[in-house]
Every structure is written in C-alpha cells, then in structure tokens.
Amino acid sequence: MNERDWLNEGSLDPSPNARGDSARLLTRRSALTLTAGLLVASAAPGLASPYIQRLAPRTNHIVVSKRNRSMALMSGEKELKRYRIGLGFTPNGHKSRSGDGRTPEGRYYVDRRNPRSAYHLSIGVSYPNVEDRARARAMGVNPGGDIFIHGGPRSEIEHRGGRDWTAGCIAVSDSEIEEIWTLVPLGVPVTIFGA
C-alpha cells in the first residue's frame, strides 16, 4: 500500500506537514464558525446579550453616617460611590442588645456574604465586636448579631415600612446591593458613625 492509497482509505497522513495543515484548518474552521455564530447572535433582535461585569475599583473601606442616612464606599481617600440607606427601626443610639432595633456604631469589618439571604443579597458586618460583647455581658443581656448590609426583603411580611425598617441592619435598594456586592470584598473595614 502506498501513501496515496493509505490516505484514500480514510487514514491520516503521518507526515508532519499534513498534520500541521490539518490542525491549522480545524483551527481556522473553528474560529470562523465561532465568529459567524457571534455575529448572528448579536444581530438577531430580541436575543438577550450576555452579562459582562465591568471591572471597577474595589472599595477598601465602608463609611456609614447614621445621622445623614448615607453609606460611602471608599478607595483610599477617594469616594467611589455613595448610597442613601435605611437603618434599624429605632435608629438613634448604639445597638446594645438583641431586639432593640438599633444599628450598631463603631469599627467592624465585612465578615461574610450571603447570596441566599432572606433579603436580596446580604453582606455581613462583624457585630458584635469584643467591646460590644463586654458591654452586653456587663448589662446581663444578649448583644444580638446578624447585622448585614442588604437589599429589600424577599417576603413583604418582614418589611416594617418607612425609611428605617430593619432590625438593625443597613438597607439599600436591590440594584444598589448588586453593585455593592461587586465592589466590596471580604475583610473590608466598616466604620459606622452615630446620629
């Protein structure tokens, strides 16, 4: 059997040049098919385009002003974004015990993220810290916990209405928590100033 007969029987040519041409042909063919598919998909009306997350600077500090009902995401000294916020249903004063409806004041950090929250995404704040626990122990009360920055509730039953409606968390809109979610990594300091 000669080389030509071997190729006609469906076998591949063992020579290096034939293998290189075949590999290049498949690569070109794949690239052309992929490009044509993308062009057709982008030109077709009514088809959703894929979500592309834009690269943005990440925050390295969150600053909350309870008095101004605002939260700023900072990158060094530069403010990246500012949001209007809702607080606990009893907004004045530092959180001292479970169920008091107050948002804590002090220095904390982002300690967890919950995509399956009872609210539309939630980012955990490390309350209670050492001082909060010591103060609650001295008063003989439970300091509480589960303080989050979050969107709206998935169930209307939990929403108390009004501007300050949470049990002590920091609330923003659903679209804002989606943006915050992409800008805030774990470990970022959170400073909460009082009213």
N, C-alpha and C positions, 0 to 999 in steps of 0.2 A: 504494500500500500504506500503510495507516495503522499507528499504533503497536501496536494490538491484534493485527492480522494479523502483524506482524513478530515479536511475542512468541510467537504460536501456532506459527510456523514453526520454533521452537527457537532463535532468536537471542536474545542477551541484550539487555535493555533498556539503552540507552546513558545513561539519566538517572542522575545522581549518587545519588539516593535509592535507586533499585533496586539499584545496585551495592553500596552500603553495607549494605543489608538482607541481600543475598546473602552478603557477606563475613562479617557477624555470624552468619548462620545456619550457615555452614560452620564457623565457629569454635566456636559452641555445640555443634554436632553432633559435631565432633572431640573437644571436651572431654568431652562426655557418653559417647562411645564409649570414650575412654581411661579415664575414671573407672570405667565399668562393667567394662571388662577387668581393671583392677587389683583391683576388689572381688572378681570371680570368682576371679582367680588367688590372692588372699590367703585366700579362704575354702575353696579346694579342698584337701582333705587329701592329704598325700604329695608335694605340689609343693614344690620347694626355693625358699626365699626368696632374693632376690638379696643378694650380699655388699655390705655398706655399711661402708666403712672409717671408723672413728670418728676424729675429729680429736683429736689428743693433742699435748701439748707436745713439741717435738723436743729431743733432747739437744744440748748444746754442749761436752761433754767426757766421755770414757770413762776410767774409772779401774779398773785391774786390779791385784789383790793376788794374786801367785802364792802367797804363804805361806798366805793364807786361802782360796785357790781360789775367788775371787769377782770379779765384774765389776759395777761400778756405772755406770749411765747418769745423768749429772748435767745439770741445767739451772741454771746459776749455782751457788749453794751448796746447792740442793735436790736430793736424790737422787730420781730418777724411778722407777728400777727397779734391783733387784739380782739377779744370777744366780749360781748355782753353776757352776763351769767345770772343764773338763779341760784339761791342758797337754800339752806335748811329753813323750815317753816318758822323757826324762832332765830332769826339771823344775828341778833346782837349778842355779843359775848362769845367767849371761848367754849368749845364743847368740853363738858366736864363729866358727863355720864351718858350711858346708853339711853336713848329715847328722848333726850332733851331738845331735839330738833335744831341743834346748833351746828354750824360748820366750824371745824377747828381753826385755830390761829397758831402760827409758828412755822418751824422749819421741818419739812418732811422730804420724801423723795418718791418717785414713781416706782412701785414695787411689784406690779402685776398688770396684765392686760387680759380682758375677758371679752372675746368676740361673741360668746353665747350668753351674754348678760340678760337680765330681765329688762334692761334698758338698751337702747340702740348703741351698742359698743360701750365699754367702760374701761377706764384706765385707773388703776388703784393708787391711792395715796397712803403712805405708810403710817397713818394714825392708828393707834396711839404710839407715841414715841416713849422713851424712858421717863421723861418728865411727866407726861400725861398719865402714865401708869402709876407713878409715885403719888401724884396729886389725888387720883381716884382712890388709891389704897388708903391714903390719909383720911379721906372723906368717907371711906367704907362703902364705895359704890363701884359699879362696873363701868369702865371708861367707854365702852362701846367699841365700834370698829366699822369695818366695811365702808370706808369713805372713798368715793370714786369721783372722777370727772366723767360725765356720761351724757348721752343724748336723751331723748324722750322715752317714756315707758312703752313697753310692748303691749301692756294692758292698761286701759284707762282707769281701772279700779285703783291703781296706785297713785295716780296723779291727783294732788290735792287742789290744783288750780292756783291762780295768782302767780306773781313773779317769784316768790320764794316758796317752793312747794316740796323740796326734798326732805329726807330725814336727816340731812346734814351734809349731803354731797354737793358738788358743783355741777350745775346743769347748763348745757348748751343745746343748740338745735342738732338734729340728726346730721345734716350736711356739715355742720361745724365739727362734730366729733369725728366724722370720717376724715376731715382734713387734719385735725389734731392727731388722730391715730397714726397718720403717715409721717408726722413731724416730730413725734415725741418717743424716744427710745426708753427702755428700762433704765433706772438709775438716775434719771434727771432730777435735780433738786426742785422742790416745790416750796415757795415761801408764801404764806397766807397772812396778810395784814388785816387787822381788825377794823371794826367800824368806828 
